[in-house]
Amino acid sequence: ISYSLESLFPQDGKDVFGIDKKSGEIRLRTDLDFEDVSLYRLQVDATDHGNPPLSGHCKVVLEVLDVND
């Protein structure tokens, strides 16, 4: 199975997160800042290598908390 990541909101959120194409593990590429963006909506797509290939997707919602306050 191969995994891919799309940012639904905000559009530039794909630069913040990365996904391991083989395991599907989502990781941060940069720090998060509550003052900049407090909510991210991502879509994870999974596609197998069958004939024909089948795919599925799920939505991941990430809420950033302001731990300094």
C-alpha positions in Angstrom: 0.0 0.0 0.0 1.2 3.5 -0.9 0.1 6.5 1.2 -0.1 10.2 0.1 -1.2 13.3 1.9 -3.3 16.3 0.8 -3.9 19.4 2.8 -7.6 20.4 2.7 -7.2 23.4 5.0 -5.2 25.5 4.9 -3.9 25.0 1.4 -0.2 25.5 2.4 -0.5 22.9 5.2 1.2 20.3 3.0 4.5 22.1 3.7 4.0 21.5 7.4 3.4 17.8 7.3 4.9 14.9 5.6 3.9 11.2 5.2 5.9 8.1 4.9 4.7 6.5 1.6 5.1 3.0 2.9 4.0 3.1 6.5 1.5 6.1 6.4 3.2 7.7 9.4 2.5 11.5 9.5 5.3 13.7 10.7 5.9 17.4 11.2 8.3 19.1 8.8 8.3 22.4 10.8 7.1 23.8 14.1 3.4 24.5 14.7 2.3 27.9 15.9 -1.1 28.4 17.4 -1.1 32.1 16.5 -0.6 31.3 12.8 -2.9 28.3 12.3 -5.0 26.6 15.0 -6.6 23.9 12.9 -5.4 21.7 10.1 -7.5 19.3 7.9 -5.6 16.7 6.0 -6.7 13.9 3.7 -4.7 10.6 3.7 -5.1 8.5 0.5 -4.1 4.9 0.5 -3.7 2.9 -2.8 -2.8 -0.8 -3.1 -0.8 -2.3 -6.0 -3.4 -4.7 -7.2 -4.8 -5.1 -10.7 -6.9 -2.9 -10.8 -5.5 -0.8 -7.9 -8.0 0.0 -5.1 -7.8 3.1 -3.0 -9.4 4.7 0.1 -9.0 7.8 2.0 -9.6 9.3 5.5 -9.7 12.8 7.0 -7.3 13.8 9.8 -8.2 16.9 11.8 -5.4 18.3 13.9 -6.1 21.0 16.5 -3.1 23.0 17.7 -3.3 24.0 21.4 -1.6 27.1 22.8 0.3 25.6 25.7 1.9 28.9 26.7 -1.3 30.4 28.0 
